[in-house]
Amino acid sequence: MNNEVYICLENGQKFKGYRFGASGDVIGELVFTTGMCGYIETLTDPSYYGQIVMQTFPLIGNYGMIEADKESKKSYVSAYIVREKCDNPSNFRCEETLEKYLTDNCIVGVYGVDVREVTKTIREAGVMNAIITTNPDKADFEAVKNYVIRDAVKSVSTSKAELYPSKEHKHNVVLMDFGAKQNIIRELNSRGCNVAVMPYDTKADDILKLGVDGIMLSNGPGDPAENVGIVEEIKKLIGKVPIFGICLGHQLLALAMGGETTKLKYGHRGVNQPVKNLKTGRTYISSQNHGYTVVNESVEKVGGKISYINANDNTCEGVEYPGKKAFSVQFHPEACSGPKDTEFIFNKFIDMMEGKE
């Protein structure tokens, strides 16, 4: 059986590989992530909605798929590309192979690709769309070029409110679900927070009626500027109760404050991104997954103060809003499987709810 397949970039470049997982052609925004582990979390991170995800680490699938490690109930990736897939995982927690998971979840997979060369192409040319197809001569490159991720947050958010109680209740927190990872809930639960996960379009008045101690704005996919309605509701929450934003939540909070966002050339995706605390000078290793950033110059214009920058390119990685009871970070302090360097930022949120910040 011939299982050859081609990854065709919108600039015309083609890379041959071999199909595994689901069949069929698929179009998406091609992005790469550099994590050496955590592929389960990557596959189930809603922030990858509409994207073809490529792993730069050569061997993927060596510990199989594990239900408890998933960050959401399903995968939202358009397709998945690896250099080498492991068909015989070796881990006592393994429940199924990577290939079975992709097949069962109708996700197109490609292996046998020189992922480093594709990555170099994206790093030079910038993020671009791609099509995975068995017949590149018949690929509709016009459709590839015109592909745009739309309604991303709406597509991944919960449809109804859900409560996740803590074993040691101290605080009540609303988590606005723009594509929230499960580990955000776990981190809050472990600190005594009952967490009410709310749909993306929940009104500010309905949240405030709950009498909550704090509000978390979650991570999520897509262009932050697309979420005009969400930004308007966040504006109504500012200054009322402590607010903590992560990733997309960080960007949406900045927009609500009057700041600006812009798309990065190829984004930050991986578990080795260095972020520098501007107050202490200390650098932490962080997990990140985003294609947009808050414009540095726009932060001070709206009364914010940049707290962290990316040590590689000096982009904004964190903002504090003095007098507004709000702060945010672009990276993931809830990172799972790691790194765990910045978990302490959740404690800052707890302190803010307790009036210590």
C-alpha positions in Angstrom: 0.0 0.0 0.0 1.4 3.4 -1.0 1.0 5.8 1.9 3.1 8.6 0.5 1.8 12.1 1.3 3.0 15.7 0.7 3.2 18.8 2.8 2.7 21.7 0.4 3.4 25.2 1.7 1.7 28.2 0.4 5.0 29.4 -1.1 5.1 26.4 -3.3 7.6 24.3 -1.4 6.8 20.6 -1.0 8.0 18.0 1.5 7.4 14.3 1.2 6.4 12.1 4.1 4.2 9.1 4.9 0.6 9.1 6.2 -0.6 7.7 9.6 -3.7 8.4 11.5 -6.7 9.6 9.5 -7.0 9.7 5.7 -7.9 12.7 3.5 -6.5 16.1 2.7 -6.3 19.0 5.1 -5.5 22.7 5.1 -4.2 24.6 8.1 -1.7 27.1 9.5 1.6 25.2 9.8 3.4 25.9 13.1 6.3 24.1 14.9 6.9 23.3 18.6 10.2 22.5 20.1 9.2 20.4 23.2 11.2 17.2 23.8 8.3 15.8 25.8 4.7 16.7 26.5 3.3 15.8 23.1 0.1 14.6 24.7 -0.5 18.0 26.2 0.4 19.6 22.8 -2.1 17.5 21.0 -4.9 18.3 23.4 -4.1 22.0 23.9 -7.1 24.0 22.5 -4.7 26.8 21.6 -3.7 24.8 18.5 -7.2 25.0 17.0 -7.0 25.2 13.2 -3.2 24.6 13.0 -1.1 21.8 11.5 1.3 21.1 14.4 4.9 19.9 13.7 7.2 18.5 16.4 10.8 19.4 16.0 12.0 16.6 18.4 12.7 13.6 16.3 10.9 10.7 18.1 7.3 11.2 19.1 4.9 8.6 20.7 7.5 6.7 22.8 5.3 6.8 25.9 2.0 6.4 24.1 -1.2 8.3 24.9 -2.4 8.7 28.5 -5.9 10.0 29.4 -4.9 11.7 32.6 -2.3 13.8 30.9 -4.7 15.4 28.4 -5.3 19.1 28.7 -8.8 19.0 27.2 -11.5 16.5 26.2 -10.5 16.4 22.6 -7.8 17.5 20.2 -8.3 20.6 18.0 -5.2 20.3 15.8 -5.9 20.1 12.0 -3.0 17.7 11.5 0.1 16.4 13.2 3.6 16.1 11.7 6.6 14.2 13.2 10.0 13.0 12.1 9.6 9.5 13.5 6.6 7.9 15.1 6.9 5.2 17.8 4.7 2.2 17.2 5.8 0.3 20.4 5.6 2.8 23.3 7.2 1.8 26.6 5.6 3.3 29.6 3.6 1.7 32.4 0.9 4.4 32.1 0.5 3.9 28.3 -3.1 3.3 27.3 -2.9 3.4 23.5 -0.5 4.3 20.7 -0.2 7.7 19.1 -1.4 6.3 15.8 -4.5 4.8 17.3 -5.3 8.1 18.9 -5.0 10.1 15.7 -7.1 7.5 13.8 -9.8 7.4 16.4 -10.0 11.2 16.5 -9.9 11.7 12.7 -6.6 13.6 12.8 -4.3 13.4 9.7 -0.7 12.5 10.7 2.5 12.6 8.7 5.8 11.0 9.6 9.2 10.6 7.9 9.5 14.3 7.2 12.7 16.3 7.7 11.0 18.5 10.3 14.2 20.5 10.9 14.3 21.7 7.3 10.6 22.6 7.3 11.2 24.5 10.6 14.1 26.4 9.0 11.9 27.4 6.2 9.2 28.8 8.5 11.8 30.6 10.6 13.1 32.3 7.5 9.9 33.0 5.7 7.5 33.3 8.6 4.4 31.2 9.6 2.4 30.1 6.6 -0.5 27.9 5.5 -0.1 24.4 4.1 -2.0 21.5 2.7 -1.4 17.9 3.4 -2.3 15.9 0.3 -1.5 12.7 -1.6 -1.6 14.6 -4.9 0.3 17.9 -4.8 -0.3 18.5 -8.5 -4.0 18.9 -7.8 -3.6 21.0 -4.6 -5.7 24.2 -4.6 -3.0 26.7 -3.6 -5.5 29.6 -3.8 -7.5 27.9 -1.0 -4.3 27.3 1.0 -3.3 31.0 0.7 -6.8 32.2 1.6 -7.1 29.9 4.7 -7.9 31.9 7.8 -8.6 30.6 11.3 -12.0 32.1 12.3 -14.3 31.8 15.4 -11.4 30.0 17.2 -12.5 30.8 20.8 -16.1 30.0 20.1 -15.1 26.7 18.7 -13.1 25.5 21.7 -14.9 27.1 24.7 -17.2 25.1 26.9 -20.9 25.4 26.1 -22.1 25.5 29.7 -20.8 26.5 33.1 -18.9 23.8 35.1 -17.8 23.7 38.7 -14.5 22.2 39.9 -14.5 22.3 43.7 -11.3 22.3 45.8 -10.7 19.9 48.6 -9.8 22.8 50.9 -12.1 25.7 49.9 -10.7 29.2 50.4 -11.6 31.2 47.4 -14.2 31.3 44.5 -12.7 31.9 41.1 -14.3 32.2 37.7 -12.2 30.9 34.8 -13.3 32.4 31.5 -12.8 29.5 29.1 -11.3 30.8 25.8 -9.6 27.3 25.3 -8.5 26.6 28.9 -6.0 23.9 29.7 -7.0 21.5 32.5 -3.9 22.3 34.5 -5.0 25.8 35.1 -7.9 24.3 37.0 -5.6 21.9 38.9 -3.3 24.7 39.9 -6.2 26.7 41.3 -7.8 23.8 43.0 -4.5 22.9 44.7 -4.5 26.4 46.2 -7.9 26.1 47.7 -9.9 27.7 44.9 -13.3 26.5 43.8 -13.3 27.1 40.0 -16.3 27.9 38.0 -15.5 27.5 34.3 -17.6 29.8 32.2 -18.3 30.0 28.5 -16.4 32.6 26.5 -19.5 34.8 25.9 -20.6 35.0 29.6 -21.6 38.6 30.4 -19.6 40.6 33.0 -22.7 41.3 35.0 -23.5 37.6 35.4 -20.0 37.0 36.6 -20.0 39.8 39.2 -23.4 38.6 40.5 -21.7 35.4 41.6 -19.7 37.3 44.2 -16.4 35.8 43.1 -13.0 36.5 44.7 -11.1 36.6 41.4 -11.3 36.1 37.6 -8.9 34.1 35.4 -8.7 34.7 31.7 -7.5 31.5 30.1 -5.3 30.7 27.2 -6.8 30.0 23.8 -6.4 30.1 20.0 -6.6 32.6 17.2 -6.2 36.3 16.7 -7.0 38.2 20.0 -8.3 41.2 18.1 -11.1 39.1 16.6 -12.7 38.8 20.0 -14.4 42.2 20.2 -17.3 41.2 22.3 -15.1 39.4 24.9 -12.9 42.5 25.2 -15.9 44.7 25.9 -17.0 42.4 28.7 -13.5 42.3 30.2 -13.6 46.1 30.3 -16.6 46.0 32.6 -14.7 43.7 35.0 -11.5 45.8 35.4 -11.0 47.1 38.9 -14.0 45.2 40.3 -12.2 42.0 41.3 -8.6 40.7 40.9 -8.0 39.5 37.3 -5.2 37.2 36.1 -4.7 36.5 32.4 -2.6 33.8 30.8 -1.6 33.7 27.1 -4.7 34.7 25.1 -6.1 36.0 28.3 -3.0 38.2 28.7 -3.6 39.6 25.2 -7.3 40.2 25.7 -6.7 42.0 29.0 -4.2 44.3 27.2 -6.8 45.0 24.5 -9.4 45.7 27.1 -7.0 48.2 28.7 -6.6 50.0 25.4 -3.3 48.2 24.3 -2.5 46.6 21.0 -1.5 43.2 19.7 0.4 42.1 16.6 1.2 38.8 14.9 4.7 37.3 15.4 6.8 36.1 12.4 6.6 32.5 13.5 5.4 32.5 17.1 6.8 31.0 20.3 5.9 27.4 20.8 7.9 25.0 23.0 9.0 24.4 26.6 12.4 26.3 26.5 11.4 29.9 26.1 13.5 32.2 28.4 11.6 35.1 30.1 13.2 37.8 32.1 11.7 39.4 35.2 12.4 43.1 34.8 12.2 43.8 38.5 14.7 41.2 39.7 16.7 40.5 36.6 16.1 36.8 37.0 15.4 34.7 33.9 13.0 31.7 34.0 12.5 28.9 31.5 8.9 28.8 30.4 6.4 26.9 28.2 4.8 28.9 25.5 2.3 28.5 22.7 1.3 31.7 20.9 1.4 33.4 17.5 0.5 36.9 18.7 2.1 39.3 21.2 1.1 42.5 23.0 2.9 45.5 21.5 5.5 46.7 24.0 5.0 50.4 23.3 1.3 50.2 23.8 1.5 49.0 27.4 2.8 52.2 29.1 0.4 54.3 27.0 -2.5 52.6 28.9 -0.9 52.8 32.4 0.5 49.3 32.4 4.0 48.2 33.3 5.8 45.4 31.5 6.9 42.8 34.1 8.5 40.1 31.9 10.1 40.1 28.5 11.2 37.3 26.2 15.0 37.0 26.5 15.3 36.0 22.8 13.4 38.8 21.1 12.4 41.3 23.9 8.7 40.8 23.2 6.2 41.4 26.1 5.8 38.4 28.3 4.0 39.9 31.3 2.1 43.1 32.3 1.0 44.6 35.7 -1.7 47.2 35.8 -1.2 49.3 39.0 -4.4 50.3 40.7 -6.5 48.0 38.6 -6.1 44.7 40.5 -5.0 43.0 37.3 -1.9 41.4 35.9 -1.1 38.9 33.1 1.6 36.7 31.6 2.1 35.5 28.0 3.8 32.3 29.0 2.3 29.3 30.8 2.9 29.1 34.6 0.6 26.0 34.6 2.9 24.2 32.2 2.4 20.5 32.1 4.6 18.5 31.7 6.8 21.4 32.5 8.9 23.5 33.0 7.6 24.3 36.5 9.8 27.4 37.1 6.9 29.9 37.1 4.2 28.1 39.1 4.7 30.7 41.8 2.8 33.2 39.7 -0.5 31.5 40.8 0.5 32.5 44.4 0.6 36.1 43.3 -3.0 35.7 42.2 -4.0 34.2 45.5 -2.2 37.0 47.4 -4.1 39.6 45.3 -7.4 38.0 46.2 -6.4 38.1 49.9 -5.4 41.8 49.6 -1.7 41.1 50.0 -0.7 42.5 46.6 
